[in-house]
Amino acid sequence: MSSHSVKARNRHPEPTTYARERFEVGHITFEIVNHPENGLTFALIAGLAVKENDRRPLFTGHVEPTMAWQLRKLATRLDEIALENMKG
């Protein structure tokens, strides 16, 4: 069972063997868990949901070794586009 599911969050709102970390990016919440048994996982959650129960993960999975590099590459490209748009 996923550590990111609504049921898991209701059963273990403050787990003692792992921590849920959340990062808000626009209207998406990235949640990561470094679970002692299941390893490093992530969830993408719609951040604009009004009720906590509606904030179900849109997607979950294990963090792959190249994901951090891929996200940095995306961030760099977003910065480049923002600079291009500022220059007009």
N, C-alpha and C positions, 0 to 999 in steps of 0.2 A: 504494500500500500504506500502511496505517495505521502511524504511528510508535508506536502503543500495542499492537500485536499481540505475542503471545508470540514469534513468529519475529523480529520487528523488535528486541525487547528482547534476544533471544539473540544476534542478529547484531551488534547495536550496544549492548552493555550500558552503555557510557559514551560517548555520541555527542559529537563535538567541535563540531558546528555548531549544536546546540540542546541544551536541557536539559529533562529530564522533572521536573516538580514534582509532588509528591504531598501531598494533604491528606486526613487521616482524619476522616470525619464518621460517627460511630456505627459501623456495620458496613459502610460503603461507603467506598471510596477514590476520590477525585477525582484524576485525573491530567491535567495540562495540559502541552501542548507548544506553544511558539511556533516553529514550523518555518520556516526561511528561504524555502522554496519553497511549502509548503502552507498557511502561515498558522497562526493560533491554533486548536488543536483540543483536545478533551477526551475522556476516557474515564471511565466509571463501572465500577468493579471491585469484586467481592465481597471485602470485607476479611477475612472469617473463614475463607477457604480455608487449609488446612493447608500445602499445597505451593505454591511459587511458580508452577509450571506450571498449577495449577488456578485461578490468579488471572487468568483471561482476562477481557477487557473484556465487560461485559454490554451496553454501548452506547457508541458513539463518534460524534463529529460535530464540525463546526466551531462555534466559539463565535460566537454571534449578538450583534449590538450591544446588545440589551436584556437579555441573560442576567444580567449582574452586578446590574442593578437588580432583576430578578425574584428572584434569590437573596437580595438584601438584604430585599426585601418578605417572603419566606418566613421569614427569620431574625427579622424584627420580629414577625411573627405568632406564631412559636414562643415568643419572649420574652413576648408578651402572654398566651399560654395558660399558660405556666409561672407567671407572676405571679398569674393568676386562680386556678390550682390551689393556690398557696401561701396565698392568702387564704381558701380554703375555701368 
